[in-house]
């Protein structure tokens, strides 16, 4: 697993818990800006998928992958938490 030693990297917490620690304590405007960028990206990706394969096929594929690719999904989520945390921290200095 890619994030096997995540507790060590973040000194007593997972990337998700550290992300929320940062979100609650960082500059609110920076957090809002990063979350807005993430939602915008998600909307663009959904629009692209809906255009390419259709809304029903997209929803079906999301459901299928949610239950079949749990390890890959968990790794991706941890990676995104780390990325967002880094984006917020680098701008919060």
N, CA, C and O atoms as a MOPAC input file, in Angstrom:
PM7 MOZYME 1SCF
protein

 N      0.84600 1    -1.18300 1     0.00000 1
 C      0.00000 1     0.00000 1     0.00000 1
 C      0.88400 1     1.23600 1     0.00000 1
 O      1.87600 1     1.29600 1     0.72600 1
 N      0.53000 1     2.21300 1    -0.80600 1
 C      1.32600 1     3.41300 1    -0.98100 1
 C      1.49100 1     4.21100 1     0.30600 1
 O      2.56600 1     4.75800 1     0.55600 1
 N      0.46500 1     4.28600 1     1.11300 1
 C      0.49700 1     5.13100 1     2.30800 1
 C      0.59900 1     4.29400 1     3.57700 1
 O      0.01300 1     4.63500 1     4.60500 1
 N      1.33500 1     3.21300 1     3.49800 1
 C      1.46300 1     2.29500 1     4.61600 1
 C      1.97400 1     2.97300 1     5.87400 1
 O      1.51400 1     2.66900 1     6.97500 1
 N      2.93000 1     3.89600 1     5.72000 1
 C      3.51700 1     4.55900 1     6.87800 1
 C      2.97000 1     5.97000 1     7.07400 1
 O      3.67500 1     6.85500 1     7.55900 1
 N      1.71200 1     6.17200 1     6.69500 1
 C      1.12000 1     7.50700 1     6.77600 1
 C      1.13400 1     8.08200 1     8.18800 1
 O      1.25100 1     9.29700 1     8.35100 1
 N      1.01900 1     7.25400 1     9.19300 1
 C      1.06700 1     7.75200 1    10.56600 1
 C      2.41700 1     8.39300 1    10.85600 1
 O      2.47500 1     9.43200 1    11.51400 1
 N      3.51800 1     7.78500 1    10.37000 1
 C      4.85000 1     8.32700 1    10.60400 1
 C      5.06500 1     9.63900 1     9.86400 1
 O      5.62800 1    10.58600 1    10.41400 1
 N      4.61500 1     9.69200 1     8.61400 1
 C      4.79900 1    10.89100 1     7.80000 1
 C      4.13700 1    12.09500 1     8.46000 1
 O      4.68800 1    13.19500 1     8.44000 1
 N      2.98000 1    11.89700 1     9.03300 1
 C      2.21800 1    13.01200 1     9.56500 1
 C      2.24700 1    13.09400 1    11.08900 1
 O      1.41400 1    13.77600 1    11.68500 1
 N      3.17800 1    12.41900 1    11.71300 1
 C      3.37700 1    12.49200 1    13.16500 1
 C      2.08400 1    12.35600 1    13.95700 1
 O      1.61500 1    13.31400 1    14.57100 1
 N      1.52600 1    11.18000 1    13.93700 1
 C      0.37500 1    10.91100 1    14.78100 1
 C     -0.96900 1    11.14100 1    14.14500 1
 O     -1.94300 1    11.38900 1    14.85400 1
 N     -1.05900 1    11.07000 1    12.84500 1
 C     -2.35700 1    11.22100 1    12.21500 1
 C     -2.31400 1    10.84500 1    10.75400 1
 O     -1.25700 1    10.85800 1    10.12500 1
 N     -3.45300 1    10.51700 1    10.23100 1
 C     -3.56200 1    10.16800 1     8.81900 1
 C     -3.59700 1    11.44500 1     7.97600 1
 O     -3.81400 1    12.53100 1     8.51300 1
 N     -3.38700 1    11.32700 1     6.66300 1
 C     -3.51500 1    12.50100 1     5.79400 1
 C     -4.88400 1    13.16800 1     5.92500 1
 O     -4.98900 1    14.39300 1     5.86800 1
 N     -5.92800 1    12.36200 1     6.09900 1
 C     -7.27300 1    12.91900 1     6.24500 1
 C     -7.39100 1    13.72900 1     7.53200 1
 O     -7.90600 1    14.84700 1     7.51000 1
 N     -6.92500 1    13.18300 1     8.64900 1
 C     -7.05000 1    13.92200 1     9.91400 1
 C     -6.19000 1    15.17400 1     9.91300 1
 O     -6.59600 1    16.20400 1    10.45300 1
 N     -5.00600 1    15.10000 1     9.31400 1
 C     -4.15200 1    16.28600 1     9.23300 1
 C     -4.77000 1    17.33600 1     8.32000 1
 O     -4.67900 1    18.53200 1     8.59600 1
 N     -5.40100 1    16.89200 1     7.22900 1
 C     -6.08900 1    17.83700 1     6.34600 1
 C     -7.13100 1    18.62800 1     7.12500 1
 O     -7.20000 1    19.85200 1     7.01100 1
 N     -7.94400 1    17.92700 1     7.91800 1
 C     -8.97800 1    18.62200 1     8.66600 1
 C     -8.39400 1    19.51300 1     9.76400 1
 O     -8.95200 1    20.56900 1    10.06200 1
 N     -7.28400 1    19.10300 1    10.36300 1
 C     -6.59500 1    19.98900 1    11.31500 1
 C     -6.19900 1    21.29400 1    10.63100 1
 O     -6.39500 1    22.38000 1    11.17700 1
 N     -5.63800 1    21.17100 1     9.42600 1
 C     -5.20400 1    22.35000 1     8.67900 1
 C     -6.40100 1    23.19800 1     8.27300 1
 O     -6.37700 1    24.42000 1     8.41400 1
 N     -7.45000 1    22.55000 1     7.77000 1
 C     -8.64000 1    23.28100 1     7.31200 1
 C     -9.23600 1    24.12800 1     8.43300 1
 O     -9.66100 1    25.26100 1     8.20700 1
 N     -9.26200 1    23.57000 1     9.64000 1
 C     -9.87200 1    24.29400 1    10.75100 1
 C     -8.98800 1    25.40800 1    11.30000 1
 O     -9.46700 1    26.27300 1    12.03400 1
 N     -7.69800 1    25.39700 1    10.95000 1
 C     -6.78800 1    26.38500 1    11.52300 1
 C     -6.12800 1    27.31600 1    10.51400 1
 O     -5.52500 1    28.31300 1    10.91100 1
 N     -6.22600 1    27.02200 1     9.24000 1
 C     -5.59100 1    27.84700 1     8.20800 1
 C     -6.47400 1    29.04400 1     7.87700 1
 O     -7.61800 1    29.15000 1     8.31800 1
 N     -5.90400 1    29.92500 1     7.09500 1
 C     -6.63300 1    31.09500 1     6.61800 1
 C     -7.88700 1    30.64300 1     5.87300 1
 O     -7.81100 1    29.86600 1     4.92100 1
 N     -9.02500 1    31.13300 1     6.31200 1
 C    -10.30900 1    30.69600 1     5.74700 1
 C    -10.40400 1    30.94100 1     4.24800 1
 O    -10.91700 1    30.09800 1     3.51200 1
 N     -9.91200 1    32.09400 1     3.79000 1
 C     -9.97500 1    32.39900 1     2.35700 1
 C     -9.17500 1    31.39700 1     1.53300 1
 O     -9.61300 1    30.98800 1     0.45900 1
 N     -8.00300 1    30.99900 1     2.03000 1
 C     -7.19400 1    30.01200 1     1.31500 1
 C     -7.90000 1    28.66200 1     1.25100 1
 O     -7.90000 1    28.00200 1     0.21200 1
 N     -8.49100 1    28.26300 1     2.35100 1
 C     -9.20900 1    26.98100 1     2.39600 1
 C    -10.38900 1    27.01500 1     1.42500 1
 O    -10.59700 1    26.06900 1     0.66500 1
 N    -11.14600 1    28.08500 1     1.45100 1
 C    -12.29100 1    28.20700 1     0.54300 1
 C    -11.83600 1    28.17500 1    -0.90600 1
 O    -12.48500 1    27.55000 1    -1.74500 1
 N    -10.73400 1    28.83700 1    -1.20700 1
 C    -10.21700 1    28.87200 1    -2.56600 1
 C     -9.81200 1    27.46500 1    -3.02300 1
 O    -10.14000 1    27.06900 1    -4.14200 1
 N     -9.11200 1    26.71200 1    -2.18300 1
 C     -8.69100 1    25.36200 1    -2.54400 1
 C     -9.88400 1    24.41800 1    -2.68200 1
 O     -9.92500 1    23.60300 1    -3.60300 1
 N    -10.84800 1    24.52200 1    -1.78000 1
 C    -12.03400 1    23.67000 1    -1.88500 1
 C    -12.84200 1    24.01900 1    -3.12700 1
 O    -13.38600 1    23.13100 1    -3.78300 1
 N    -12.92400 1    25.30900 1    -3.45500 1
 C    -13.63900 1    25.73300 1    -4.64800 1
 C    -12.95100 1    25.19900 1    -5.90800 1
 O    -13.62400 1    24.77400 1    -6.84700 1
 N    -11.60900 1    25.21900 1    -5.93200 1
 C    -10.87600 1    24.65600 1    -7.07000 1
 C    -11.15400 1    23.16500 1    -7.20300 1
 O    -11.30800 1    22.65700 1    -8.31300 1
 N    -11.21900 1    22.46600 1    -6.07700 1
 C    -11.47800 1    21.03100 1    -6.10900 1
 C    -12.88800 1    20.74800 1    -6.63800 1
 O    -13.07000 1    19.85200 1    -7.46100 1
 N    -13.87700 1    21.50200 1    -6.17300 1
 C    -15.25400 1    21.30300 1    -6.62900 1
 C    -15.36500 1    21.65700 1    -8.10800 1
 O    -16.05400 1    20.96900 1    -8.86000 1
 N    -14.69600 1    22.71800 1    -8.52500 1
 C    -14.71200 1    23.10500 1    -9.94100 1
 C    -14.12800 1    21.99300 1   -10.81000 1
 O    -14.68300 1    21.65700 1   -11.85600 1
 N    -13.01700 1    21.43100 1   -10.37300 1
 C    -12.38100 1    20.34200 1   -11.11600 1
 C    -13.30900 1    19.12800 1   -11.18500 1
 O    -13.43200 1    18.49700 1   -12.23500 1
 N    -13.95100 1    18.80700 1   -10.08300 1
 C    -14.87100 1    17.68200 1   -10.05100 1
 C    -16.03300 1    17.92300 1   -11.02600 1
 O    -16.43900 1    17.01000 1   -11.74500 1
 N    -16.55600 1    19.12800 1   -11.04900 1
 C    -17.64900 1    19.45600 1   -11.97200 1
 C    -17.20900 1    19.32200 1   -13.42600 1
 O    -17.94400 1    18.79400 1   -14.26100 1
 N    -16.00000 1    19.80600 1   -13.72300 1
 C    -15.48300 1    19.68700 1   -15.08900 1
 C    -15.29900 1    18.22800 1   -15.48100 1
 O    -15.63800 1    17.83500 1   -16.59800 1
 N    -14.76500 1    17.42800 1   -14.56800 1
 C    -14.57500 1    16.00500 1   -14.85800 1
 C    -15.91000 1    15.29900 1   -15.05400 1
 O    -16.03900 1    14.45300 1   -15.93900 1
 N    -16.89300 1    15.63500 1   -14.24700 1
 C    -18.22100 1    15.03000 1   -14.42100 1
 C    -18.82500 1    15.42900 1   -15.76000 1
 O    -19.42800 1    14.60000 1   -16.44300 1
 N    -18.66700 1    16.68700 1   -16.13500 1
 C    -19.19000 1    17.15800 1   -17.41400 1
 C    -18.54100 1    16.41300 1   -18.56800 1
 O    -19.22000 1    16.00300 1   -19.51000 1
 N    -17.22800 1    16.23700 1   -18.49800 1
 C    -16.51000 1    15.50200 1   -19.53800 1
 C    -17.02000 1    14.06800 1   -19.62700 1
 O    -17.28800 1    13.56600 1   -20.71900 1
 N    -17.15500 1    13.40900 1   -18.47400 1
 C    -17.63700 1    12.01800 1   -18.47700 1
 C    -19.06900 1    11.91900 1   -18.99700 1
 O    -19.39500 1    11.01000 1   -19.76000 1
 N    -19.91400 1    12.84800 1   -18.58600 1
 C    -21.30000 1    12.81400 1   -19.06400 1
 C    -21.34900 1    12.97000 1   -20.58100 1
 O    -22.14900 1    12.31700 1   -21.25100 1
 N    -20.48400 1    13.84500 1   -21.12400 1
 C    -20.44900 1    14.03800 1   -22.57600 1
 C    -19.90500 1    12.80100 1   -23.29000 1
 O    -20.37800 1    12.45000 1   -24.37100 1
 N    -18.91400 1    12.14300 1   -22.69000 1
 C    -18.26000 1    11.00100 1   -23.33600 1
 C    -19.06400 1     9.70900 1   -23.22800 1
 O    -19.18400 1     8.97100 1   -24.20600 1
 N    -19.61200 1     9.43200 1   -22.05000 1
 C    -20.27000 1     8.12900 1   -21.85900 1
 C    -21.72100 1     8.23300 1   -21.39500 1
 O    -22.41900 1     7.21900 1   -21.36500 1
 N    -22.18800 1     9.40400 1   -21.04000 1
 C    -23.55700 1     9.58500 1   -20.57200 1
 C    -23.65100 1     9.52000 1   -19.05500 1
 O    -22.81400 1     8.91100 1   -18.38900 1
 N    -24.68700 1    10.16200 1   -18.52200 1
 C    -24.84800 1    10.26200 1   -17.07200 1
 C    -25.10800 1     8.90400 1   -16.42000 1
 O    -24.52200 1     8.59600 1   -15.38200 1
 N    -25.97500 1     8.09200 1   -17.01600 1
 C    -26.27600 1     6.77600 1   -16.43300 1
 C    -25.05100 1     5.87900 1   -16.39600 1
 O    -24.79500 1     5.21400 1   -15.39300 1
 N    -24.29000 1     5.85800 1   -17.49000 1
 C    -23.07900 1     5.03200 1   -17.54200 1
 C    -22.05500 1     5.53300 1   -16.52600 1
 O    -21.37300 1     4.73300 1   -15.88500 1
 N    -21.94600 1     6.85500 1   -16.37800 1
 C    -21.01900 1     7.42600 1   -15.41000 1
 C    -21.39400 1     6.99800 1   -13.99300 1
 O    -20.53400 1     6.56200 1   -13.22800 1
 N    -22.66000 1     7.12000 1   -13.64600 1
 C    -23.11500 1     6.73100 1   -12.30900 1
 C    -22.91600 1     5.23800 1   -12.07300 1
 O    -22.52800 1     4.82600 1   -10.98000 1
 N    -23.17800 1     4.44300 1   -13.08000 1
 C    -22.98500 1     2.99900 1   -12.97100 1
 C    -21.51200 1     2.66500 1   -12.74100 1
 O    -21.18200 1     1.82200 1   -11.90700 1
 N    -20.64100 1     3.32500 1   -13.47800 1
 C    -19.20000 1     3.09200 1   -13.33400 1
 C    -18.69800 1     3.54200 1   -11.96200 1
 O    -17.84400 1     2.88600 1   -11.36600 1
 N    -19.21600 1     4.63900 1   -11.47200 1
 C    -18.84600 1     5.12100 1   -10.12800 1
 C    -19.25100 1     4.08800 1    -9.08100 1
 O    -18.46100 1     3.75600 1    -8.19800 1
 N    -20.46500 1     3.58500 1    -9.17500 1
 C    -20.93300 1     2.57300 1    -8.22500 1
 C    -20.08600 1     1.31000 1    -8.29500 1
 O    -19.71300 1     0.75100 1    -7.26300 1
 N    -19.78300 1     0.86100 1    -9.50400 1
 C    -18.99400 1    -0.35500 1    -9.68500 1
 C    -17.60600 1    -0.19100 1    -9.07100 1
 O    -17.13100 1    -1.07500 1    -8.35800 1
 N    -16.96100 1     0.93300 1    -9.34500 1
 C    -15.59900 1     1.15700 1    -8.85200 1
 C    -15.56900 1     1.42000 1    -7.35100 1
 O    -14.57700 1     1.10200 1    -6.69500 1
 N    -16.61800 1     1.98400 1    -6.80200 1
 C    -16.67500 1     2.24100 1    -5.36700 1
 C    -16.55000 1     0.94900 1    -4.58400 1
 O    -15.91900 1     0.91700 1    -3.52800 1
 N    -17.14100 1    -0.10700 1    -5.09200 1
 C    -17.12700 1    -1.38400 1    -4.37900 1
 C    -16.01500 1    -2.32200 1    -4.82800 1
 O    -15.64200 1    -3.22200 1    -4.07500 1
 N    -15.47600 1    -2.14200 1    -6.02500 1
 C    -14.47600 1    -3.08800 1    -6.51200 1
 C    -13.03800 1    -2.60200 1    -6.36200 1
 O    -12.12700 1    -3.42100 1    -6.24100 1
 N    -12.81900 1    -1.31600 1    -6.36600 1
 C    -11.46000 1    -0.76700 1    -6.31800 1
 C    -11.20700 1    -0.02300 1    -5.01000 1
 O    -10.67900 1     1.08900 1    -5.02700 1
 N    -11.57300 1    -0.61500 1    -3.89100 1
 C    -11.48400 1     0.10800 1    -2.62100 1
 C    -10.06200 1     0.49800 1    -2.25500 1
 O     -9.84900 1     1.59800 1    -1.74600 1
 N     -9.08400 1    -0.36200 1    -2.49500 1
 C     -7.69100 1    -0.02500 1    -2.15100 1
 C     -7.19200 1     1.12700 1    -3.01800 1
 O     -6.55800 1     2.05500 1    -2.51600 1
 N     -7.47400 1     1.06900 1    -4.30700 1
 C     -7.05400 1     2.14500 1    -5.21100 1
 C     -7.76200 1     3.45000 1    -4.85600 1
 O     -7.15800 1     4.52100 1    -4.90500 1
 N     -9.02800 1     3.35900 1    -4.50300 1
 C     -9.78400 1     4.54000 1    -4.11700 1
 C     -9.23600 1     5.14500 1    -2.82900 1
 O     -9.09500 1     6.36400 1    -2.72600 1
 N     -8.92900 1     4.30300 1    -1.85200 1
 C     -8.34200 1     4.78800 1    -0.59400 1
 C     -7.00100 1     5.46100 1    -0.84100 1
 O     -6.72200 1     6.51100 1    -0.26200 1
 N     -6.16900 1     4.87400 1    -1.68900 1
 C     -4.87700 1     5.48500 1    -2.01500 1
 C     -5.06300 1     6.84100 1    -2.68700 1
 O     -4.35900 1     7.80000 1    -2.37000 1
 N     -6.00100 1     6.91500 1    -3.60600 1
 C     -6.27000 1     8.16500 1    -4.31000 1
 C     -6.76900 1     9.23800 1    -3.34100 1
 O     -6.33900 1    10.39000 1    -3.40400 1
 N     -7.66900 1     8.85300 1    -2.45400 1
 C     -8.19200 1     9.81300 1    -1.47400 1
 C     -7.07800 1    10.34300 1    -0.58300 1
 O     -7.00600 1    11.54700 1    -0.33700 1
 N     -6.21500 1     9.46800 1    -0.09700 1
 C     -5.10500 1     9.90100 1     0.75200 1
 C     -4.18500 1    10.84200 1    -0.00500 1
 O     -3.70400 1    11.83300 1     0.54600 1
 N     -3.94400 1    10.52900 1    -1.26600 1
 C     -3.11400 1    11.38500 1    -2.10400 1
 C     -3.73800 1    12.77000 1    -2.26200 1
 O     -3.03800 1    13.78100 1    -2.20500 1
 N     -5.04000 1    12.81200 1    -2.45900 1
 C     -5.73100 1    14.10000 1    -2.60400 1
 C     -5.71400 1    14.89100 1    -1.29800 1
 O     -5.55300 1    16.11100 1    -1.31800 1
 N     -5.87900 1    14.20600 1    -0.15600 1
 C     -5.78000 1    14.90100 1     1.12600 1
 C     -4.39400 1    15.51700 1     1.29600 1
 O     -4.26700 1    16.65100 1     1.75800 1
 N     -3.36400 1    14.77300 1     0.92400 1
 C     -1.99600 1    15.29000 1     1.03000 1
 C     -1.80800 1    16.48300 1     0.09800 1
 O     -1.22900 1    17.49700 1     0.48800 1
 N     -2.29300 1    16.36000 1    -1.12200 1
 C     -2.17300 1    17.44300 1    -2.09900 1
 C     -2.87800 1    18.71100 1    -1.62300 1
 O     -2.30800 1    19.80100 1    -1.68200 1
 N     -4.11100 1    18.57000 1    -1.15500 1
 C     -4.85600 1    19.73800 1    -0.67800 1
 C     -4.18700 1    20.35900 1     0.54500 1
 O     -4.10200 1    21.58200 1     0.65300 1
 N     -3.71600 1    19.52500 1     1.46000 1
 C     -3.03600 1    20.02400 1     2.64800 1
 C     -1.79300 1    20.81100 1     2.24100 1
 O     -1.55000 1    21.90000 1     2.76000 1
 N     -1.01500 1    20.26900 1     1.32400 1
 C      0.18800 1    20.95700 1     0.85200 1
 C     -0.15900 1    22.27500 1     0.17600 1
 O      0.51200 1    23.28200 1     0.40100 1
 N     -1.19800 1    22.27900 1    -0.64800 1
 C     -1.61600 1    23.52000 1    -1.31900 1
 C     -1.99600 1    24.58900 1    -0.30800 1
 O     -1.61600 1    25.75000 1    -0.46400 1
 N     -2.72900 1    24.21900 1     0.70900 1
 C     -3.16100 1    25.18000 1     1.73100 1
 C     -1.97000 1    25.66400 1     2.53800 1
 O     -1.81200 1    26.86400 1     2.76500 1
 N     -1.13000 1    24.72900 1     2.97000 1
 C      0.02400 1    25.10100 1     3.80000 1
 C      1.01500 1    25.99900 1     3.06800 1
 O      1.53500 1    26.94700 1     3.65600 1
 N      1.28200 1    25.71800 1     1.80800 1
 C      2.25500 1    26.54500 1     1.07400 1
 C      1.75400 1    27.96000 1     0.86100 1
 O      2.55500 1    28.88800 1     0.75600 1
 N      0.45800 1    28.14000 1     0.79500 1
 C     -0.10500 1    29.47900 1     0.59800 1
 C     -0.36300 1    30.18900 1     1.92700 1
 O     -0.52800 1    31.40800 1     1.96300 1
 N     -0.39700 1    29.43400 1     3.00000 1
 C     -0.75100 1    29.98100 1     4.32600 1
 C      0.46200 1    30.58900 1     5.03400 1
 O      0.30700 1    31.21600 1     6.08200 1
 N      1.66000 1    30.41700 1     4.48300 1
 C      2.87900 1    30.88200 1     5.15200 1
 C      3.00000 1    32.37600 1     5.15800 1
 O      3.97400 1    32.91300 1     5.68600 1

